[in-house]
Amino acid sequence: MTGKLTHVESIGEAAAWGCGDSAVRRGRYGIDGGAIVVPVFGVLQAGLAGTVLWAIRHRRRSIARLASIAAMAVGGSAASYLYSTWRGKFAVWTEVLDELRLRGNENVLDVGCGRGAVLLLAAHRLPEGKAVGADIWRRRDQSGNSRAAVEHNAVVGSARPSRPCRR
Ligand SMILES: C[S@@+](CC[C@H](N)C(=O)[O-])C[C@H]1O[C@@H](n2cnc3c(N)ncnc32)[C@H](O)[C@@H]1O
């Protein structure tokens, strides 16, 4: 283990005020794989775009075609990656947690809670239980992960709604 394992507690109580999963999504959850992911995709795209331009200028059609295909593949991968980290994983975890059919009085431990995405989705299902998150908050695994980020997201996701919640 490269860091000190620490934890946040009693998220369940705070998060129980919110509108459930949609309230949790109001938080900020960073990028899985760390902030390095975006510049890596950016550099790849810039390199491929430069190659396409060079190939067109020098009438190297097959290189231009190959580089264009690679650029589309990289663009698609970037879009899919960011969709998964910002939206897709919430849909998957919502399904997984729903399938658990929690009664609402359980204790849940989320090891590797990051910025609290799964922890808070679980906490909303535990009005009488408790959700505890533990993490070493390693930045290369998720950008901006910290205990403070979890606590911030718990507050954002648990603000009393101005309109009645619809689930
Ligand atoms: C990809 S993030 C996912 C975070 C969160 N579960 C989510 O879905 O947003 C993985 C998290 O696991 C944490 N982690 C990695 N190794 C760990 C370990 N040995 N013990 C506790 N946490 C760990 C990282 O710090 C990071 O926050």
The ligand as an SDF file (V2000), in Angstrom:
LIG
                    3D

 27 29  0  0  0  0  0  0  0  0999 V2000
  -10.8660    4.2350  -10.2280 C   0  0  0  0  0  0  0  0  0  0  0  0
  -11.0570    4.8760   -8.6020 S   0  0  0  0  0  0  0  0  0  0  0  0
  -12.7580    4.4530   -8.3150 C   0  0  0  0  0  0  0  0  0  0  0  0
  -13.3660    5.2160   -7.1610 C   0  0  0  0  0  0  0  0  0  0  0  0
  -14.8340    4.9850   -6.8950 C   0  0  0  0  0  0  0  0  0  0  0  0
  -15.1030    3.6190   -6.4900 N   0  0  0  0  0  0  0  0  0  0  0  0
  -15.6720    5.3500   -8.0920 C   0  0  0  0  0  0  0  0  0  0  0  0
  -16.3060    4.4700   -8.6840 O   0  0  0  0  0  0  0  0  0  0  0  0
  -15.7010    6.5280   -8.4430 O   0  0  0  0  0  0  0  0  0  0  0  0
  -10.2020    3.6690   -7.5720 C   0  0  0  0  0  0  0  0  0  0  0  0
   -9.9640    4.1650   -6.1640 C   0  0  0  0  0  0  0  0  0  0  0  0
   -9.3700    3.0800   -5.4180 O   0  0  0  0  0  0  0  0  0  0  0  0
   -8.4020    3.6290   -4.5470 C   0  0  0  0  0  0  0  0  0  0  0  0
   -7.4640    2.5710   -4.1730 N   0  0  0  0  0  0  0  0  0  0  0  0
   -6.4990    1.9740   -4.9280 C   0  0  0  0  0  0  0  0  0  0  0  0
   -5.8480    1.0390   -4.2210 N   0  0  0  0  0  0  0  0  0  0  0  0
   -6.3950    1.0380   -2.9770 C   0  0  0  0  0  0  0  0  0  0  0  0
   -6.1460    0.2880   -1.7930 C   0  0  0  0  0  0  0  0  0  0  0  0
   -5.1830   -0.6520   -1.7550 N   0  0  0  0  0  0  0  0  0  0  0  0
   -6.9010    0.5260   -0.7000 N   0  0  0  0  0  0  0  0  0  0  0  0
   -7.8650    1.4700   -0.7240 C   0  0  0  0  0  0  0  0  0  0  0  0
   -8.1550    2.2120   -1.8220 N   0  0  0  0  0  0  0  0  0  0  0  0
   -7.4290    2.0000   -2.9350 C   0  0  0  0  0  0  0  0  0  0  0  0
   -7.7860    4.7720   -5.3310 C   0  0  0  0  0  0  0  0  0  0  0  0
   -7.1500    5.7210   -4.4960 O   0  0  0  0  0  0  0  0  0  0  0  0
   -9.0130    5.3390   -6.0520 C   0  0  0  0  0  0  0  0  0  0  0  0
   -9.6060    6.3790   -5.3180 O   0  0  0  0  0  0  0  0  0  0  0  0
  1  2  1  0
  2  3  1  0
  2 10  1  0
  3  4  1  0
  4  5  1  0
  5  6  1  0
  5  7  1  0
  7  8  2  0
  7  9  1  0
 10 11  1  0
 11 12  1  0
 11 26  1  0
 12 13  1  0
 13 14  1  0
 13 24  1  0
 14 15  1  0
 14 23  1  0
 15 16  2  0
 16 17  1  0
 17 18  1  0
 17 23  2  0
 18 19  1  0
 18 20  2  0
 20 21  1  0
 21 22  2  0
 22 23  1  0
 24 25  1  0
 24 26  1  0
 26 27  1  0
M  CHG  2   2   1   9  -1
M  END
$$$$
